[in-house]
Amino acid sequence: MKKSFIKFSFYVAMILFSCEKDYLEEPKPTGTVNSDVIFQSKESAEAMISGILRLSRISYEKVDSGGLYSIFFARVVKGNDLILGNGWYLFDYENDNREPTYRRTTFTWEFPFTIINQINIFIDGVNTSKYLLDSEKQPLLGQAYALRAFYYFQLAMEFQNTFSFDPSLPAPPIYREPANEGKAMSSLTELYNFILEDLNYAVQFTPETRFNKSYVNRSVAFAISAKVHQVMGNWQEAASMANSAKQQYELNATQYRQGFDDMTDSEWIWAMPQQIDQSNYFDIAPHSFTDINGDGYGLAYWNRDFVDLFSDTDVRNTFNNQFEGEDETRYNTWTSSKFKFDFASDIPIIRSVEMQLIEAEAKARIGEETEAANLLFELQKNRDINATPSGNIGESLIEEILIERRKELYGEIGVEWYDAKRLRLGISRTGNHRIKSAADLQPDDKKFYLKIPQKEIDANDNIDMGINSNR
């Protein structure tokens, strides 16, 4: 990583941190923050965690490269279910935004590493603090390890083929401590082992309680672990972690008619909060892009083939034909009211229903089909009062679960892209898309991952200049 980039990221985090507590507002040497001040108490260390979490939703470069939400929404528009008009995220929608000098590539690399470096500073500070008790260090470190695992997981998903394709392939460098010099690429095996190492600590020591749902608690650690094991195909572990994560987060069908903008909803496990005076304003995705009736960009529409998957009594059927009675082949025919745009719209990261569907898929794949079908139907009945069990078994049951994931999580995290990548499937554009076969993704398509940014190659002597050959 570039030295200047690391210094910048540290400076940003310290600015955010300094806003958290009054005791940091006392005069300090210009450009410095005394580590003894930061790590002299649990409260001050927690304030730094707040600053790190705030980094996940600040504006970075442009509207389409602003925070975690922009990585998720870029995945959404790469699929078949959403149709994008002309504007931001256009090159992602075209599946033509992966070259080493492109903004998408550079941002998707630098943003997670910015946060990872802050986390490593935090971990080092907590470990070496002479003020904190061991009983205070463990829950602080649990949160940090969960966050580091989460952002390394995003890097693994974005910068290489999926784990099951070839775990020996090059993956982003692993940094266990604050860094001023770049390291060599790791392998997918090394990176996923590192992620699991962090998560094994996190699920043991991350606290149960938290200030609000923007913070990491043990449920979040379980949920991240469930997603990682799902991608790796560790189905027993995925089922167990997903089951643990969803406890105390009850299904709530009414959220689909309330705008998906409030993290206090019972299903939300982890979220990015927004406030009128602390907002990403018009950059907020998906809300600003999918709410056609709001004051945002309103560029996103829905594939008629996807809309056809929903019954009239399914609460998730938030779709409206804005040209009723006219030609339905136009790309902008179907709109959705799922997401209500406002400067204070909270953004979901993980919900309990995703955990329920991970558990169902995992159960189906290890032969516990009755349990899998029961988990699936519990959700379906919650969403649609007229739902009936399908009776599917085997691959048909798994396919039904995958479709349910799309119906449940549309617009949120890029689930269609995520599932196609991890399961080595393709995505074909159908229905009334603006851009069809030209944006198709084949199984194991190179367009499922980004090239290594040229800025990183130029700045990091430990990364081979030819790293992007055959990528």
N, C-alpha and C positions, 0 to 999 in steps of 0.2 A: 504493500500500500504506500501511496505517496506520503512523505512526511508532512507536507503542507496540508494534505487532506485530513490526516490524523489530527494535526494541531487544530484545524478548523472544527472538526467534529467534537473535540474536547472542549473547545471554546464555546460551541453552541450548547453543549450539555451543561456546562458550568453556568452559563447565562440562565438557562431554564431553572437550574437548581437554586441559583441565588434568589430566585423569585419565591421560593417555597417557604423560607423561614427567616424570621426577623434577625436572628443572630448572625446571619450571613451578610446582612446589610451594613455591618460595621466596616470601617475602612480596612482594606487589605492592600498589599502591594499590587500595583497596576498589572493586570494580565495574569494574576495568579490566584489560586484558591488553596489555602493551607489544608493539606490532607488530614492534619490533626483535628481541624474544625469539622470537616465532613464526617469523619469516623469517630468522633468523640462520644457519640451516643447513638442509640438505636433510632431515635427520632430524626437526627440529622442524616443518618444513612438512609432512612426511609424517604427522606426528602429528595435524595439523589435518585432513588428508584422512581419517584414521581417525575423527575426531569427526564429520565431515560424513556419512560412510558410516553411522555409528551412528544418525544422525537418521532414516535410512530405516526403522528398525524400532523406534523408541521409541513408547511409548503417548502419544497426544495427547489425544483427547477421550473417546471411548467405544469399546466393543469393536469396533464396525463402522467406526470411523474412527481407526485406530491407526497406520498406516504404509503403505508401498507395497503390502504384501500385502493390505490392506483395499480398496485401489482395484482390484487385480486380482480379488479375490473378489467384489466388487460386480458386476464385469463377468460373472463366471462365473454368478451367480444370475439375471442378466437374460436368459439364454438358454433353450434348450429341453432341454438334456441333463441338467441337474441340477434336482432338485426340493427346495425348501426347506420345512421345517416352520416352525411359529410361533416367532419369536424374532428375534435380531439379523439384520440384512440383509433383513428382511421387506419393507420398502418398496422396496428395490432389486429384490427378486424380483417384486414387483407392477408394476415399471416405472412407479413413481409417486413418485419421490424426486428431483425436479429443481428445485423452486421456490427462489427466491433467498434465502429465510430458513432453508432446511433445513440440517441438519447435514452431509448428504452433499455438498451444493453448496459450503458454506463450507469444509469440510475439504479437499475435492479441489482447491480453489483455493489455500488458505493453505499447505497442506503442501508442494507443489512449490515455491511461491515462497519459503517459509522456507529450503529447501535451496538454491535458486538464489541467494538473497541471500548465503548463506554462501559459495557458490562464487565469487560476484563479489568478496567480500571477499578470498578466497584468491587469485584471479587478480590483483587489484590489488596485494596484498602481495608476491606472487612477482615481478610485473613491476617493481615499484619497489624491490625489495630490493637493497641495496648489498653484501650478503654472498654471495648466491648467484651461481654461475657460470652463463653462458648454457647450458652443457651440462647443468647441473642444473635450470635453469628449464624447458627444453623438455619433459622427461618429466613434470614436475609439472603443467605447463599442459595437456599432453595428457590427463591424467586428469581435470582440472577441466572441460575443454571437452567431453569425452565425457559426464560427469555432467550438465552443464548442458543439453546437447543431449537427453539422455534425459528429463530432467524437463520440458523444454519440449515434447517430443514427447507426453508424457502430457497436458499442458495442451491441446495442439492436438487430441488425440483426445477429450478430455472436454468441451470448451467450444465446439465448433462442429461443423458438418457435416463430412463427409470432404472431403479436398482436391479430389477430382475433381468434387464437386458444384458448387462455385463458389469458386475460390481468392481471389476479391476480398472475400469475406465477412470481417466483423470477427473478430479472434482476440485472445488475451490479450496484454497489453503486453510489449514487449521491453526488458529491462534488461541492459545490457552492463557496468554498474558498480554498486557498492553504492549503494543508493537510500534516501533519506529522504522522497521525495515520489513520488506515483503518476504514472505516464505514461498516455498515451492508448492505446486499443486499437490493435493492429496489424492487418494483414490476414493471411489464411492464406498468401498468397504471401510476404509479408515474413517471417512466422514460420518457414516451412519453409526459406526461403533462409538465415535466421539459423542454424537447426539444422544445415543442411548445411555452412555455413561452419565451425561448431564441429567437426563431424565430420571434415571434410577435414583439419583440423589434427590432430585426435585420432588418426586412423588412420596418420598419418605419425610422430607423436612420442610417443604413449603407449608405455610400456616393454613389452617382451615378458614379462618376469618380474614376479612379485608375491609378497607374503607368503602369501596364500591366496586362495581364489576369491571372497571378499567384496570384494576390491579390483578396480580396473579395470586391465586390461592391454589390449594391442592387439587381442586376440581379442574382448573386450567391445566395443571401439570399432567393429570390423568388424561385429559382430552388431547393434549399435544402428543403424548405417548401413544394413545390409541391411533392417531392419524399416521404416525411414523411406522408403527407396527403394521398398519393396514397397507401402506406402500411397500413395505418389505415382504409382505405375505406371511407374517407371523400371526396367524389367525387366532390361536389360543390367547396370546397376549393382547391382541387387538380387542377381542371380546371382553376380556377381563378389565382392561383399562377403560374401555368405553362404558361398561356397566358402572364402574366406580365414578366416572366423570359425571354421569347423568343424574346421580342421586340428588335429590332435593331441588331439581329443576323440572317442575311438572309441565306436561303438555298443556298448551293454551292456544286453542284454535282461534280465539278472537283477535290475536295479534295481526292476522292477515287483513283485517279490516280496520286497523288502527294506524297504519302508516309505517310500520317497521322502523320506528325512530326513537324508541325508548328502551334503554338498556335495563330498566327495572322489570321488564317483562320476565315472567317466571321461567321461560325457556332459555333466556340468554345466559350463557356461562361467562363469556368474555366479550368486551366491546371497546370501541373507541368513542369516548364521549365528546360532545360538542356543546358549546354554549354560545349565546349570541355574541358575547364579547371575547370569546376564545374559540374561534371557528375557522375552518378552512373555506368557509363561504361557498362560492360557486364551484369549487373544486370537488366537493363532497361526492364521491361515487359509492354506490350506484344512484343515490337519491337525485342528485342534480341532473342526471342523464336520463333516468327512466320516468321521472314525474313530468309527464307532458303538460299537465295543467299548472305546474309550479312556475317559479321565476328563474329556474335553472336553464341548463342547455337543452333539455328535452329532445335528445337525439336518438333515443333507443326505442326500438319497437320489437315485436315478437313474431316469431315464425308461426304461421298458421298450423303447420304440422305439430308444433309443440302445444299450441293452444288446444288442439283436438284431443290431447291426452287427458284433459280435465272434464269431469262431469259438471253439469249445471249446479249440482248441490255441493260440490267441493269448495270449501271455504277459501282454498288457494287459487280458485279461478277468479282472478282479479282483472281479467282481460275485457277489453271493450273494442268493438269494431267501430271506428270513428267514421267509416264510410258505409254505414248499414244500407244494404240494398244496391250497392254499386259494385264495381269490379274489385274483388278481394285479392287480386294478384299483386297489387301495389305493395311495396315493401313497408310502407308506413301505415298499413291498415290497422294492425292490432296494437293497442296500447295497454298499459297495466297501471293499476293504482296501488300496487303492493308497497312501493316506497314513496313516502311523502317528503318532499324537499322543504327544508327550512334550515336556516343557519345553525339551529340548535339540534338538528337531526343526529342522533347517535347512530353509530355504524357497527353492525354485528361482526364479530370475528369467529366465534364458535357458539353454537346453540346445542341444547341437549338432544334435539331431534336428530342432528347429525350423528351424535353418539349412539342413539338408538338404532340408526340404520347401519352404522359400522358394526355394532354388535350383531344385528340381524345377518348382515353379509358374512361376517366371520363364522357365525353359527352354521349358516348354510354350507360354507366351504369345508367345515370339519365334520359334516354329516349330521349335525343336530338340527334337522330340517323342521321338526315340529316346533321347537323353540324359536327358530328363525321366522317361521310363518306367523307365529303368535305375536312376536315383536312387530313384524310388518303390519299385521292387521290391526293391532292396537293403535298404531299411528293412523292407518287409513280410516278407521272408524271415528277417530277423533277429528279428522279433517272432513269427512263426508258421512253424514248420518245415514245415507243409503248404501254405504260400502258393504260388499259381501266378500267373503274369502274366495280367493281364486282357485285354491287347491293345487297350485303349481308346486312342482318338486324339481330337484336337480338344477340343471342350467336354466330352466324356465323360471324357477324361483329366484335365482341370482339375478337374472335379467330384469325381473319385476322389481327387485330391490334397487337396482341401478336406475331404473326409470323413476322410481319413487324418490331417489336422491335428487334427480333433476327437477321433479315436480315440487319438491320441498325447498330446495336451496337456490332456486333460480335467481340470478342477479347478484348473489351474495359473495361467493368465494371462487367462482369459476369451476363448479363441480363437474361439469361436462368435460372440460379440458383435463381436469385433475384425474378423473376416472379413466378417460381414454389413454392418458399418458401412462398411468401406473399399471393398467391392464394390457398395455401394448395394443390398443385398438386405434382405428382411424376415426376421423370425423368428416362426414360428407355433408356439404351444404345442400339443403332441399327447400321445398316450399317456395315462399315468396322473397327469398334473399336477394339483396342488391347484387352481391358478389357471390357466385355459386362455386362451380368446380375449380375455378382458379385459386380459391382459398381452401380447398380440401386438404385435410391432413391424412396421410397414409399411416398405417401402423408403424411405430418406431421412426416416424418422420423426423428428420433433422430439425424441422421447423418447430418441433416441440421444445427445443431448448435454444438458448442464446449463445452466441460466440463470446469469447473472453474479451473484455473491453481493451481497446488499443491503449488507452491511458494506463491501464494496469500493466500491460506488457512492456510499455516504454519505461515505466517507473520501477518495475520489479525485476531485478537482474536474475532472480531465481525462477522466473517463468520463461520457458523456451519461446523464442520469437516465432516459432512455427506451430504454436499450440493450436491455432485455428485451422491448420491444414486438415482437410477432410471433415471439418465440422460444418 
